[in-house]
Amino acid sequence: VRLVESGGGLAQAGGSLRLSCVASDSIFTLGWYRQAPGKEREYVAGISRGGTENYAESVKGRFTTSRDDAKNTVYLQMNSLKPEDTGVYFCMTRDIWGQGTQVTVSS
């Protein structure tokens, strides 16, 4: 399976962005991760085949992940963005990673 993320960009603090992760095949459980400059990659959110969602404490109440299995796509809706949300966002399934999409939040 191949994964392609999109939707990143520049947003102001308090703004929103929606990321997409399109897979070349059916998606089972998928996770979102991010990596800020000089920091290790960290878990952000995940969604199971059945639609069960899970979030890191730092994004709970602000981010929402969802899936459209007809399109082999998983979304990450990011609201109330903060400068500390800045980083490269990756999706991952079955130990396969996408190339990442840059999210920059200005204060």
N, CA, C and O atoms as CSV, one atom per row, in Angstrom:
chain,resi,resn,atom,element,x,y,z
A,1,VAL,N,N,0.842,-1.185,0.000
A,1,VAL,CA,C,0.000,0.000,0.000
A,1,VAL,C,C,0.882,1.243,0.000
A,1,VAL,O,O,1.942,1.261,0.626
A,2,ARG,N,N,0.449,2.257,-0.691
A,2,ARG,CA,C,1.138,3.550,-0.687
A,2,ARG,C,C,0.225,4.592,-0.069
A,2,ARG,O,O,-0.993,4.550,-0.240
A,3,LEU,N,N,0.831,5.533,0.656
A,3,LEU,CA,C,0.075,6.587,1.335
A,3,LEU,C,C,0.554,7.946,0.852
A,3,LEU,O,O,1.756,8.179,0.727
A,4,VAL,N,N,-0.377,8.831,0.584
A,4,VAL,CA,C,-0.043,10.185,0.156
A,4,VAL,C,C,-0.831,11.174,1.006
A,4,VAL,O,O,-2.062,11.177,0.993
A,5,GLU,N,N,-0.105,12.019,1.749
A,5,GLU,CA,C,-0.740,13.050,2.553
A,5,GLU,C,C,-0.844,14.347,1.752
A,5,GLU,O,O,-0.042,14.610,0.856
A,6,SER,N,N,-1.837,15.135,2.092
A,6,SER,CA,C,-1.988,16.465,1.509
A,6,SER,C,C,-2.786,17.328,2.471
A,6,SER,O,O,-3.348,16.839,3.451
A,7,GLY,N,N,-2.826,18.618,2.174
A,7,GLY,CA,C,-3.645,19.527,2.963
A,7,GLY,C,C,-2.884,20.399,3.931
A,7,GLY,O,O,-3.468,21.267,4.580
A,8,GLY,N,N,-1.588,20.179,4.037
A,8,GLY,CA,C,-0.811,21.013,4.925
A,8,GLY,C,C,-0.672,22.423,4.377
A,8,GLY,O,O,-1.072,22.712,3.249
A,9,GLY,N,N,-0.105,23.281,5.184
A,9,GLY,CA,C,0.090,24.662,4.762
A,9,GLY,C,C,0.339,25.553,5.949
A,9,GLY,O,O,0.717,25.105,7.031
A,10,LEU,N,N,0.113,26.837,5.712
A,10,LEU,CA,C,0.322,27.842,6.747
A,10,LEU,C,C,-1.024,28.278,7.311
A,10,LEU,O,O,-1.954,28.569,6.558
A,11,ALA,N,N,-1.125,28.323,8.624
A,11,ALA,CA,C,-2.351,28.777,9.278
A,11,ALA,C,C,-1.978,29.679,10.443
A,11,ALA,O,O,-0.884,29.578,10.998
A,12,GLN,N,N,-2.880,30.542,10.796
A,12,GLN,CA,C,-2.679,31.365,11.983
A,12,GLN,C,C,-3.168,30.617,13.216
A,12,GLN,O,O,-4.012,29.725,13.127
A,13,ALA,N,N,-2.634,30.990,14.343
A,13,ALA,CA,C,-3.107,30.401,15.597
A,13,ALA,C,C,-4.615,30.608,15.710
A,13,ALA,O,O,-5.132,31.697,15.459
A,14,GLY,N,N,-5.299,29.547,16.089
A,14,GLY,CA,C,-6.749,29.583,16.161
A,14,GLY,C,C,-7.435,29.144,14.895
A,14,GLY,O,O,-8.652,28.959,14.872
A,15,GLY,N,N,-6.666,28.977,13.842
A,15,GLY,CA,C,-7.227,28.583,12.562
A,15,GLY,C,C,-7.379,27.080,12.423
A,15,GLY,O,O,-7.198,26.325,13.378
A,16,SER,N,N,-7.717,26.664,11.206
A,16,SER,CA,C,-7.988,25.257,10.933
A,16,SER,C,C,-7.308,24.800,9.646
A,16,SER,O,O,-7.069,25.588,8.731
A,17,LEU,N,N,-7.014,23.542,9.604
A,17,LEU,CA,C,-6.542,22.872,8.395
A,17,LEU,C,C,-7.122,21.466,8.393
A,17,LEU,O,O,-7.406,20.898,9.448
A,18,ARG,N,N,-7.294,20.911,7.202
A,18,ARG,CA,C,-7.723,19.520,7.097
A,18,ARG,C,C,-6.719,18.754,6.260
A,18,ARG,O,O,-6.479,19.082,5.098
A,19,LEU,N,N,-6.144,17.745,6.853
A,19,LEU,CA,C,-5.203,16.882,6.149
A,19,LEU,C,C,-5.933,15.667,5.597
A,19,LEU,O,O,-6.917,15.197,6.169
A,20,SER,N,N,-5.433,15.174,4.484
A,20,SER,CA,C,-5.957,13.947,3.886
A,20,SER,C,C,-4.830,12.944,3.737
A,20,SER,O,O,-3.682,13.316,3.492
A,21,CYS,N,N,-5.154,11.705,3.881
A,21,CYS,CA,C,-4.203,10.614,3.643
A,21,CYS,C,C,-4.919,9.629,2.715
A,21,CYS,O,O,-5.860,8.945,3.118
A,22,VAL,N,N,-4.457,9.574,1.474
A,22,VAL,CA,C,-5.067,8.694,0.480
A,22,VAL,C,C,-4.196,7.460,0.312
A,22,VAL,O,O,-2.985,7.556,0.118
A,23,ALA,N,N,-4.829,6.314,0.390
A,23,ALA,CA,C,-4.117,5.046,0.273
A,23,ALA,C,C,-4.402,4.401,-1.076
A,23,ALA,O,O,-5.455,4.616,-1.675
A,24,SER,N,N,-3.445,3.610,-1.540
A,24,SER,CA,C,-3.604,2.909,-2.810
A,24,SER,C,C,-4.421,1.628,-2.653
A,24,SER,O,O,-4.763,0.970,-3.636
A,25,ASP,N,N,-4.727,1.286,-1.400
A,25,ASP,CA,C,-5.472,0.062,-1.116
A,25,ASP,C,C,-6.342,0.300,0.113
A,25,ASP,O,O,-6.299,1.374,0.713
A,26,SER,N,N,-7.113,-0.680,0.474
A,26,SER,CA,C,-7.974,-0.550,1.649
A,26,SER,C,C,-7.138,-0.249,2.884
A,26,SER,O,O,-6.029,-0.754,3.056
A,27,ILE,N,N,-7.716,0.597,3.739
A,27,ILE,CA,C,-7.022,0.996,4.958
A,27,ILE,C,C,-7.638,0.267,6.146
A,27,ILE,O,O,-8.859,0.180,6.268
A,28,PHE,N,N,-6.799,-0.242,7.000
A,28,PHE,CA,C,-7.276,-0.814,8.253
A,28,PHE,C,C,-7.082,0.235,9.328
A,28,PHE,O,O,-7.625,1.333,9.203
A,29,THR,N,N,-6.359,-0.043,10.341
A,29,THR,CA,C,-6.062,0.986,11.331
A,29,THR,C,C,-5.006,1.930,10.777
A,29,THR,O,O,-4.019,1.490,10.188
A,30,LEU,N,N,-5.214,3.223,10.965
A,30,LEU,CA,C,-4.263,4.216,10.474
A,30,LEU,C,C,-3.967,5.221,11.567
A,30,LEU,O,O,-4.852,5.622,12.323
A,31,GLY,N,N,-2.728,5.615,11.637
A,31,GLY,CA,C,-2.319,6.597,12.627
A,31,GLY,C,C,-1.764,7.858,11.985
A,31,GLY,O,O,-1.181,7.822,10.901
A,32,TRP,N,N,-1.956,8.959,12.670
A,32,TRP,CA,C,-1.350,10.239,12.301
A,32,TRP,C,C,-0.227,10.541,13.295
A,32,TRP,O,O,-0.378,10.344,14.500
A,33,TYR,N,N,0.885,11.016,12.773
A,33,TYR,CA,C,2.036,11.372,13.583
A,33,TYR,C,C,2.544,12.729,13.109
A,33,TYR,O,O,2.211,13.184,12.015
A,34,ARG,N,N,3.339,13.356,13.935
A,34,ARG,CA,C,3.954,14.608,13.521
A,34,ARG,C,C,5.359,14.681,14.094
A,34,ARG,O,O,5.694,14.056,15.100
A,35,GLN,N,N,6.163,15.477,13.398
A,35,GLN,CA,C,7.536,15.685,13.838
A,35,GLN,C,C,7.879,17.158,13.711
A,35,GLN,O,O,7.885,17.720,12.616
A,36,ALA,N,N,8.160,17.767,14.840
A,36,ALA,CA,C,8.579,19.169,14.860
A,36,ALA,C,C,10.090,19.221,14.689
A,36,ALA,O,O,10.779,18.242,14.975
A,37,PRO,N,N,10.611,20.352,14.226
A,37,PRO,CA,C,12.061,20.484,14.047
A,37,PRO,C,C,12.823,20.182,15.331
A,37,PRO,O,O,12.520,20.737,16.387
A,38,GLY,N,N,13.804,19.307,15.234
A,38,GLY,CA,C,14.630,18.991,16.384
A,38,GLY,C,C,13.987,18.074,17.403
A,38,GLY,O,O,14.561,17.820,18.462
A,39,LYS,N,N,12.787,17.569,17.092
A,39,LYS,CA,C,12.086,16.707,18.038
A,39,LYS,C,C,11.802,15.347,17.417
A,39,LYS,O,O,11.859,15.176,16.199
A,40,GLU,N,N,11.500,14.396,18.272
A,40,GLU,CA,C,11.153,13.079,17.784
A,40,GLU,C,C,9.724,13.067,17.246
A,40,GLU,O,O,8.884,13.885,17.621
A,41,ARG,N,N,9.484,12.114,16.357
A,41,ARG,CA,C,8.132,11.944,15.819
A,41,ARG,C,C,7.206,11.504,16.954
A,41,ARG,O,O,7.576,10.666,17.777
A,42,GLU,N,N,6.007,12.073,16.990
A,42,GLU,CA,C,5.068,11.737,18.052
A,42,GLU,C,C,3.703,11.387,17.482
A,42,GLU,O,O,3.307,11.852,16.413
A,43,TYR,N,N,3.009,10.563,18.223
A,43,TYR,CA,C,1.670,10.143,17.849
A,43,TYR,C,C,0.689,11.293,18.048
A,43,TYR,O,O,0.767,12.033,19.028
A,44,VAL,N,N,-0.241,11.428,17.093
A,44,VAL,CA,C,-1.242,12.483,17.172
A,44,VAL,C,C,-2.638,11.889,17.328
A,44,VAL,O,O,-3.383,12.260,18.236
A,45,ALA,N,N,-2.983,10.969,16.438
A,45,ALA,CA,C,-4.335,10.409,16.450
A,45,ALA,C,C,-4.348,9.122,15.649
A,45,ALA,O,O,-3.431,8.844,14.875
A,46,GLY,N,N,-5.403,8.340,15.845
A,46,GLY,CA,C,-5.542,7.117,15.077
A,46,GLY,C,C,-6.999,6.749,14.924
A,46,GLY,O,O,-7.857,7.191,15.689
A,47,ILE,N,N,-7.262,5.935,13.928
A,47,ILE,CA,C,-8.627,5.469,13.691
A,47,ILE,C,C,-8.587,4.027,13.235
A,47,ILE,O,O,-7.792,3.659,12.371
A,48,SER,N,N,-9.456,3.208,13.824
A,48,SER,CA,C,-9.474,1.791,13.508
A,48,SER,C,C,-10.362,1.516,12.307
A,48,SER,O,O,-11.052,2.408,11.811
A,49,ARG,N,N,-10.338,0.293,11.854
A,49,ARG,CA,C,-11.194,-0.127,10.750
A,49,ARG,C,C,-12.663,0.120,11.058
A,49,ARG,O,O,-13.446,0.471,10.175
A,50,GLY,N,N,-13.021,-0.067,12.307
A,50,GLY,CA,C,-14.400,0.125,12.717
A,50,GLY,C,C,-14.753,1.560,13.045
A,50,GLY,O,O,-15.900,1.859,13.377
A,51,GLY,N,N,-13.777,2.451,12.956
A,51,GLY,CA,C,-14.046,3.868,13.187
A,51,GLY,C,C,-13.752,4.348,14.598
A,51,GLY,O,O,-14.047,5.496,14.932
A,52,THR,N,N,-13.177,3.495,15.428
A,52,THR,CA,C,-12.816,3.943,16.774
A,52,THR,C,C,-11.644,4.913,16.687
A,52,THR,O,O,-10.628,4.626,16.055
A,53,GLU,N,N,-11.802,6.067,17.333
A,53,GLU,CA,C,-10.791,7.114,17.274
A,53,GLU,C,C,-9.987,7.167,18.570
A,53,GLU,O,O,-10.471,6.812,19.644
A,54,ASN,N,N,-8.763,7.614,18.434
A,54,ASN,CA,C,-7.889,7.777,19.588
A,54,ASN,C,C,-7.039,9.019,19.365
A,54,ASN,O,O,-6.605,9.287,18.244
A,55,TYR,N,N,-6.801,9.779,20.433
A,55,TYR,CA,C,-6.076,11.037,20.304
A,55,TYR,C,C,-5.037,11.202,21.389
A,55,TYR,O,O,-5.211,10.752,22.522
A,56,ALA,N,N,-3.952,11.858,21.019
A,56,ALA,CA,C,-2.996,12.294,22.021
A,56,ALA,C,C,-3.646,13.385,22.869
A,56,ALA,O,O,-4.497,14.135,22.392
A,57,GLU,N,N,-3.232,13.458,24.126
A,57,GLU,CA,C,-3.811,14.450,25.032
A,57,GLU,C,C,-3.651,15.864,24.495
A,57,GLU,O,O,-4.519,16.712,24.700
A,58,SER,N,N,-2.560,16.115,23.819
A,58,SER,CA,C,-2.252,17.469,23.360
A,58,SER,C,C,-3.213,17.966,22.274
A,58,SER,O,O,-3.284,19.169,22.022
A,59,VAL,N,N,-3.947,17.060,21.633
A,59,VAL,CA,C,-4.841,17.479,20.548
A,59,VAL,C,C,-6.298,17.143,20.821
A,59,VAL,O,O,-7.167,17.483,20.019
A,60,LYS,N,N,-6.579,16.489,21.925
A,60,LYS,CA,C,-7.966,16.126,22.247
A,60,LYS,C,C,-8.847,17.359,22.299
A,60,LYS,O,O,-8.480,18.380,22.881
A,61,GLY,N,N,-10.010,17.251,21.685
A,61,GLY,CA,C,-10.944,18.369,21.657
A,61,GLY,C,C,-10.679,19.364,20.549
A,61,GLY,O,O,-11.501,20.246,20.296
A,62,ARG,N,N,-9.541,19.235,19.882
A,62,ARG,CA,C,-9.210,20.171,18.786
A,62,ARG,C,C,-9.106,19.460,17.441
A,62,ARG,O,O,-9.486,20.014,16.410
A,63,PHE,N,N,-8.597,18.250,17.455
A,63,PHE,CA,C,-8.410,17.481,16.224
A,63,PHE,C,C,-9.443,16.359,16.157
A,63,PHE,O,O,-9.845,15.799,17.177
A,64,THR,N,N,-9.856,16.050,14.940
A,64,THR,CA,C,-10.773,14.941,14.706
A,64,THR,C,C,-10.317,14.164,13.488
A,64,THR,O,O,-10.038,14.742,12.438
A,65,THR,N,N,-10.243,12.855,13.633
A,65,THR,CA,C,-9.900,12.016,12.492
A,65,THR,C,C,-11.138,11.252,12.036
A,65,THR,O,O,-11.965,10.845,12.853
A,66,SER,N,N,-11.255,11.063,10.742
A,66,SER,CA,C,-12.397,10.350,10.181
A,66,SER,C,C,-11.930,9.597,8.944
A,66,SER,O,O,-10.811,9.792,8.468
A,67,ARG,N,N,-12.793,8.742,8.435
A,67,ARG,CA,C,-12.395,7.937,7.291
A,67,ARG,C,C,-13.524,7.819,6.285
A,67,ARG,O,O,-14.704,7.840,6.636
A,68,ASP,N,N,-13.132,7.696,5.026
A,68,ASP,CA,C,-14.062,7.443,3.937
A,68,ASP,C,C,-13.522,6.216,3.206
A,68,ASP,O,O,-12.653,6.337,2.343
A,69,ASP,N,N,-14.029,5.058,3.546
A,69,ASP,CA,C,-13.488,3.827,2.989
A,69,ASP,C,C,-13.754,3.691,1.494
A,69,ASP,O,O,-13.009,3.009,0.792
A,70,ALA,N,N,-14.790,4.322,1.013
A,70,ALA,CA,C,-15.059,4.277,-0.432
A,70,ALA,C,C,-13.957,4.972,-1.217
A,70,ALA,O,O,-13.723,4.664,-2.386
A,71,LYS,N,N,-13.279,5.917,-0.560
A,71,LYS,CA,C,-12.203,6.662,-1.209
A,71,LYS,C,C,-10.830,6.258,-0.692
A,71,LYS,O,O,-9.825,6.862,-1.067
A,72,ASN,N,N,-10.776,5.244,0.167
A,72,ASN,CA,C,-9.490,4.835,0.781
A,72,ASN,C,C,-8.774,6.048,1.371
A,72,ASN,O,O,-7.567,6.214,1.192
A,73,THR,N,N,-9.514,6.878,2.064
A,73,THR,CA,C,-8.972,8.140,2.558
A,73,THR,C,C,-9.302,8.310,4.035
A,73,THR,O,O,-10.401,7.994,4.492
A,74,VAL,N,N,-8.320,8.819,4.760
A,74,VAL,CA,C,-8.503,9.199,6.153
A,74,VAL,C,C,-8.178,10.676,6.275
A,74,VAL,O,O,-7.238,11.173,5.655
A,75,TYR,N,N,-8.965,11.369,7.077
A,75,TYR,CA,C,-8.808,12.809,7.251
A,75,TYR,C,C,-8.381,13.141,8.672
A,75,TYR,O,O,-8.650,12.394,9.612
A,76,LEU,N,N,-7.715,14.271,8.804
A,76,LEU,CA,C,-7.419,14.825,10.113
A,76,LEU,C,C,-7.842,16.286,10.088
A,76,LEU,O,O,-7.172,17.131,9.494
A,77,GLN,N,N,-8.957,16.569,10.739
A,77,GLN,CA,C,-9.435,17.934,10.856
A,77,GLN,C,C,-8.783,18.562,12.069
A,77,GLN,O,O,-8.923,18.064,13.186
A,78,MET,N,N,-8.075,19.649,11.853
A,78,MET,CA,C,-7.331,20.307,12.927
A,78,MET,C,C,-7.916,21.697,13.149
A,78,MET,O,O,-7.821,22.561,12.278
A,79,ASN,N,N,-8.508,21.906,14.290
A,79,ASN,CA,C,-9.087,23.193,14.657
A,79,ASN,C,C,-8.332,23.796,15.826
A,79,ASN,O,O,-7.557,23.119,16.502
A,80,SER,N,N,-8.567,25.068,16.052
A,80,SER,CA,C,-7.923,25.786,17.166
A,80,SER,C,C,-6.421,25.527,17.176
A,80,SER,O,O,-5.838,25.195,18.208
A,81,LEU,N,N,-5.826,25.682,16.032
A,81,LEU,CA,C,-4.401,25.385,15.895
A,81,LEU,C,C,-3.551,26.284,16.776
A,81,LEU,O,O,-3.878,27.445,17.023
A,82,LYS,N,N,-2.449,25.707,17.242
A,82,LYS,CA,C,-1.495,26.415,18.076
A,82,LYS,C,C,-0.119,26.366,17.408
A,82,LYS,O,O,0.153,25.461,16.618
A,83,PRO,N,N,0.738,27.321,17.715
A,83,PRO,CA,C,2.095,27.273,17.132
A,83,PRO,C,C,2.809,25.947,17.416
A,83,PRO,O,O,3.600,25.483,16.594
A,84,GLU,N,N,2.540,25.348,18.547
A,84,GLU,CA,C,3.188,24.077,18.872
A,84,GLU,C,C,2.659,22.905,18.063
A,84,GLU,O,O,3.171,21.793,18.188
A,85,ASP,N,N,1.649,23.128,17.240
A,85,ASP,CA,C,1.188,22.095,16.308
A,85,ASP,C,C,2.036,22.067,15.035
A,85,ASP,O,O,1.850,21.197,14.184
A,86,THR,N,N,2.943,22.995,14.907
A,86,THR,CA,C,3.808,23.055,13.726
A,86,THR,C,C,4.661,21.798,13.599
A,86,THR,O,O,5.211,21.309,14.585
A,87,GLY,N,N,4.764,21.290,12.397
A,87,GLY,CA,C,5.590,20.121,12.139
A,87,GLY,C,C,5.214,19.455,10.832
A,87,GLY,O,O,4.310,19.902,10.126
A,88,VAL,N,N,5.910,18.395,10.524
A,88,VAL,CA,C,5.553,17.579,9.375
A,88,VAL,C,C,4.624,16.474,9.867
A,88,VAL,O,O,4.938,15.753,10.814
A,89,TYR,N,N,3.490,16.357,9.213
A,89,TYR,CA,C,2.481,15.380,9.603
A,89,TYR,C,C,2.528,14.189,8.656
A,89,TYR,O,O,2.558,14.341,7.435
A,90,PHE,N,N,2.532,13.006,9.248
A,90,PHE,CA,C,2.608,11.757,8.499
A,90,PHE,C,C,1.415,10.876,8.835
A,90,PHE,O,O,0.895,10.915,9.950
A,91,CYS,N,N,0.990,10.085,7.863
A,91,CYS,CA,C,0.057,9.002,8.165
A,91,CYS,C,C,0.800,7.678,8.014
A,91,CYS,O,O,1.764,7.567,7.257
A,92,MET,N,N,0.333,6.696,8.741
A,92,MET,CA,C,1.013,5.404,8.750
A,92,MET,C,C,0.011,4.280,8.943
A,92,MET,O,O,-0.891,4.366,9.777
A,93,THR,N,N,0.185,3.225,8.158
A,93,THR,CA,C,-0.576,2.002,8.350
A,93,THR,C,C,0.290,0.813,7.994
A,93,THR,O,O,1.060,0.871,7.035
A,94,ARG,N,N,0.176,-0.249,8.741
A,94,ARG,CA,C,0.953,-1.474,8.491
A,94,ARG,C,C,2.434,-1.169,8.327
A,94,ARG,O,O,3.094,-1.740,7.459
A,95,ASP,N,N,2.963,-0.269,9.157
A,95,ASP,CA,C,4.382,0.121,9.144
A,95,ASP,C,C,4.804,0.798,7.850
A,95,ASP,O,O,5.995,0.895,7.553
A,96,ILE,N,N,3.827,1.266,7.083
A,96,ILE,CA,C,4.119,2.012,5.864
A,96,ILE,C,C,3.786,3.477,6.117
A,96,ILE,O,O,2.712,3.796,6.626
A,97,TRP,N,N,4.712,4.370,5.759
A,97,TRP,CA,C,4.568,5.799,6.012
A,97,TRP,C,C,4.374,6.562,4.705
A,97,TRP,O,O,4.906,6.202,3.655
A,98,GLY,N,N,3.594,7.626,4.818
A,98,GLY,CA,C,3.528,8.563,3.713
A,98,GLY,C,C,4.739,9.476,3.739
A,98,GLY,O,O,5.612,9.346,4.596
A,99,GLN,N,N,4.781,10.402,2.789
A,99,GLN,CA,C,5.942,11.286,2.666
A,99,GLN,C,C,5.847,12.484,3.596
A,99,GLN,O,O,6.839,13.179,3.816
A,100,GLY,N,N,4.675,12.728,4.139
A,100,GLY,CA,C,4.484,13.829,5.070
A,100,GLY,C,C,4.009,15.104,4.399
A,100,GLY,O,O,4.232,15.321,3.208
A,101,THR,N,N,3.358,15.935,5.178
A,101,THR,CA,C,2.908,17.245,4.708
A,101,THR,C,C,3.195,18.253,5.805
A,101,THR,O,O,2.945,17.994,6.982
A,102,GLN,N,N,3.723,19.409,5.411
A,102,GLN,CA,C,4.160,20.412,6.376
A,102,GLN,C,C,2.986,21.239,6.865
A,102,GLN,O,O,2.176,21.720,6.072
A,103,VAL,N,N,2.901,21.398,8.164
A,103,VAL,CA,C,1.924,22.288,8.792
A,103,VAL,C,C,2.700,23.331,9.591
A,103,VAL,O,O,3.530,22.993,10.436
A,104,THR,N,N,2.420,24.589,9.314
A,104,THR,CA,C,3.066,25.684,10.027
A,104,THR,C,C,1.991,26.589,10.606
A,104,THR,O,O,1.128,27.088,9.884
A,105,VAL,N,N,2.051,26.794,11.905
A,105,VAL,CA,C,1.067,27.639,12.579
A,105,VAL,C,C,1.793,28.862,13.141
A,105,VAL,O,O,2.706,28.742,13.958
A,106,SER,N,N,1.371,30.026,12.690
A,106,SER,CA,C,2.002,31.258,13.143
A,106,SER,C,C,1.216,31.861,14.306
A,106,SER,O,O,-0.004,31.723,14.402
A,107,SER,N,N,1.947,32.524,15.170
A,107,SER,CA,C,1.298,33.114,16.355
A,107,SER,C,C,0.791,34.508,16.067
A,107,SER,O,O,0.220,35.151,16.947
